[in-house]
C-alpha cells in the first residue's frame, strides 16, 4: 500500500496484523468470543480513518478520528 497518509498506512497495516492474530487465535487456541471482539475493534480503526478522510466537513473528520481513537484504546485493552 503506497500512500502519503501515515495514519491511513499504519491503520491498514495494523488491521492486517489483527486479522493474522485472529486467525492464529481461532486456529490454535480455539477461542472465539474475545478473538471476534479484537477483530472488530482492531479493523474498525482503519475503517473510521478512511471515513474521516472522506468526511465532508471538519466536524465529520474529527468525529471519525475520535471513534478511531476509542477503537484503538478498546483494542489495546
N, C-alpha and C positions, 0 to 999 in steps of 0.2 A: 504494500500500500504506500504510494508516494503522495504525500500531502504536506503542505507547509504549516498546517494547523497541528501544533504539538498535542493539544488536548484531545483532538479527534484521533490522532495517531495512537496516543497512549491508551485511550479508552478502547479502541479497536483491539490493540494488542492484549490488553487486559481481559477483554471478553473472550478472546481466543484461548487464553490461558485458563480462564474459568471453565470453559467448555471441556478442555482436556482434563482439568481437575474433576469435574463432574463425571466424566467417563471413567476415570480411574476409580473414583469412589464407588460408583454403582457396579463396576465390574469386579473389583477386588474385595470391597468391604460389604457389599450388598445393603447399603444404607440408602434410603430413598427420600425420607422427609427433609432432612437438613440439606442433602445434596440438591434437591429441587429448589429449595429456597435460595441457596447460594448461586445457583444457575440463574434464577430470576433476577435477583438483585445485582449480581455481577454483570450480567449482559444488558440490563436496563440503563446502566451508566452511559454507555456509548449511544444507546438509542435516544436518550434525553439530550446528550450533547449534540447529536445530529439534528434533533428538533430545535434546539436552541439556535444553531447556526441558520436554520431555515425560518426562524421567527420573523414576523413582520414588524414588530416593534421592539424597542429596547426592553420594555417590560416583559415581553414574551421570552426574550433571551435570558434575562435574569431569572425568571421563574423556572425555566427548564434547567438552567445550570444549578439552581438551588436544589432541584429534585435530584439531579445527578450527584451532587454532594451528599445528600441524605442517603442515597442508594449506596454510595461508596462507604459511608460510615456503617451502614447496615451490613454490608458485605464484610467489612473489617471485623465487626463484632462476631 
